[in-house]
């Protein structure tokens, strides 16, 4: 049986394409159209060693992140923080720390920590926070820690 080099090359190209596509798989992580990206000064607080991009997002109505924004309505019961890692690695320890910076009398008050450990090839992670009633209006932030180090901070408003 004679092997043709062109078939071998085509098989290798197909393998590489499939392997690259698997590495781009996005996974949403839950713990309970404007844009705030890592290019804003507020989002660059931290080392930036692990995180490629971070932004806030409205809920899409099905419990997942929807439109990117840096401003929510008080009636938006769920807010999402979406993180893209530079290099996906299994067992990367993520922590989202949610703060009320200045919201109706609450100043620099921690709301909640949400922790997560990544799976292999998982590079898009999101944490979300829900409130059972209208949010107090004001300024908020989410600090994103990776393997125990503060990597990015993103600020957002609730109007």
C-alpha positions as CSV (number, residue, x, y, z in Angstrom):
1,X,0.0,0.0,0.0
2,X,1.5,3.3,-1.1
3,X,1.1,6.4,1.1
4,X,0.7,9.7,-0.6
5,X,2.4,12.7,1.0
6,X,-0.5,15.0,0.1
7,X,-3.0,12.9,2.1
8,X,-0.6,12.9,5.1
9,X,-0.2,16.7,4.8
10,X,-4.0,17.2,4.6
11,X,-4.5,15.0,7.7
12,X,-1.9,17.0,9.7
13,X,-3.6,20.4,8.7
14,X,-7.0,19.1,9.7
15,X,-5.5,17.9,13.1
16,X,-4.0,21.3,13.7
17,X,-7.2,23.2,12.8
18,X,-9.2,21.0,15.1
19,X,-6.7,21.3,18.0
20,X,-6.7,25.1,17.7
21,X,-10.5,25.3,17.7
22,X,-10.7,23.2,20.9
23,X,-8.3,25.6,22.6
24,X,-10.7,28.5,21.9
25,X,-13.7,26.9,23.6
26,X,-15.4,29.4,25.9
27,X,-16.9,28.3,29.2
28,X,-19.2,30.3,31.4
29,X,-18.8,29.9,35.1
30,X,-21.7,30.7,37.4
31,X,-21.7,31.3,41.1
32,X,-25.1,32.5,41.7
33,X,-24.5,48.0,24.9
34,X,-21.6,49.6,26.3
35,X,-18.2,48.4,27.1
36,X,-15.7,48.5,30.0
37,X,-12.6,46.7,28.7
38,X,-9.1,46.2,30.0
39,X,-8.0,49.3,28.1
40,X,-9.7,51.6,30.6
41,X,-7.5,52.9,33.4
42,X,-9.9,51.6,36.1
43,X,-9.6,48.1,34.7
44,X,-5.8,48.0,34.7
45,X,-5.4,48.0,38.5
46,X,-3.5,44.8,39.2
47,X,-0.6,43.0,37.6
48,X,-2.2,42.0,34.3
49,X,0.0,39.0,34.3
50,X,-2.7,36.4,33.5
51,X,-5.7,38.3,32.2
52,X,-5.9,39.4,28.6
53,X,-9.2,41.2,28.8
54,X,-12.0,41.9,31.4
55,X,-15.4,43.5,31.0
56,X,-18.8,43.8,32.7
57,X,-21.9,42.5,30.9
58,X,-25.7,42.6,31.3
59,X,-27.5,39.3,31.8
60,X,-28.9,37.9,28.6
61,X,-32.1,36.8,30.2
62,X,-31.0,33.2,30.4
63,X,-28.4,33.6,33.2
64,X,-25.4,34.1,30.9
65,X,-23.5,37.3,30.0
66,X,-25.0,39.4,27.2
67,X,-24.2,42.9,26.1
68,X,-21.0,44.5,27.4
69,X,-21.5,47.5,29.6
70,X,-20.0,49.7,32.3
71,X,-23.4,50.9,33.5
72,X,-26.4,48.9,34.8
73,X,-29.9,49.9,35.8
74,X,-30.9,49.4,39.4
75,X,-33.4,46.8,38.2
76,X,-30.7,44.7,36.4
77,X,-30.7,42.1,39.1
78,X,-27.7,40.1,37.8
79,X,-24.4,41.6,36.8
80,X,-21.6,39.6,35.1
81,X,-17.8,40.0,35.0
82,X,-16.2,38.3,32.0
83,X,-12.5,37.4,32.0
84,X,-10.4,36.2,29.1
85,X,-7.1,34.5,30.2
86,X,-3.9,34.9,28.3
87,X,-3.1,31.2,28.6
88,X,-5.7,28.7,29.6
89,X,-4.3,26.2,32.2
90,X,-6.2,23.6,34.2
91,X,-6.6,24.4,37.9
92,X,-6.0,28.1,37.6
93,X,-7.5,29.6,40.8
94,X,-9.9,32.5,40.0
95,X,-11.5,34.7,42.6
96,X,-14.0,37.5,41.8
97,X,-14.3,40.0,44.7
98,X,-17.3,42.3,44.4
99,X,-17.3,45.8,46.1
100,X,-19.7,48.6,46.7
101,X,-17.3,51.6,46.2
102,X,-19.8,54.4,46.9
103,X,-23.4,53.2,46.7
104,X,-26.2,54.8,48.8
105,X,-24.2,55.1,52.0
106,X,-22.1,51.9,51.4
107,X,-18.4,52.9,51.0
108,X,-15.7,50.5,50.2
109,X,-17.8,47.6,51.5
110,X,-17.0,44.1,50.3
111,X,-20.2,42.4,48.9
112,X,-19.0,38.9,48.1
113,X,-16.1,36.6,47.0
114,X,-16.7,34.0,44.3
115,X,-14.0,31.4,43.7
116,X,-13.5,29.0,40.8
117,X,-10.9,26.6,39.5
118,X,-10.5,26.4,35.7
119,X,-10.7,23.3,33.6
120,X,-8.2,22.4,30.8
121,X,-8.2,24.8,27.8
122,X,-10.8,27.0,29.6
123,X,-9.8,30.6,28.8
124,X,-13.1,32.6,29.1
125,X,-14.5,32.6,32.7
126,X,-17.4,34.6,34.1
127,X,-18.6,35.3,37.6
128,X,-21.9,36.8,38.3
129,X,-23.6,38.4,41.2
130,X,-27.4,38.7,41.7
131,X,-29.4,40.9,44.0
132,X,-33.0,40.0,45.1
133,X,-34.2,43.6,44.7
134,X,-33.1,46.7,42.9
135,X,-29.5,47.5,43.4
136,X,-28.5,50.6,45.4
137,X,-27.3,53.2,42.9
138,X,-23.7,54.2,42.8
139,X,-20.2,53.0,42.0
140,X,-19.0,49.4,42.2
141,X,-16.0,47.4,41.3
142,X,-14.9,43.8,40.8
143,X,-11.3,42.7,41.6
144,X,-10.2,39.6,39.8
145,X,-7.5,37.5,41.5
146,X,-5.6,34.8,39.6
147,X,-3.7,32.2,41.7
148,X,-4.0,34.5,44.7
149,X,-2.7,37.7,43.0
150,X,-4.8,40.7,42.1
151,X,-4.6,40.7,38.3
152,X,-7.4,43.2,37.1
153,X,-10.0,45.5,38.6
154,X,-13.0,46.7,36.6
155,X,-15.3,49.5,37.8
156,X,-19.0,49.9,36.9
157,X,-22.0,52.0,37.8
158,X,-25.5,51.3,38.8
159,X,-27.8,54.2,37.8
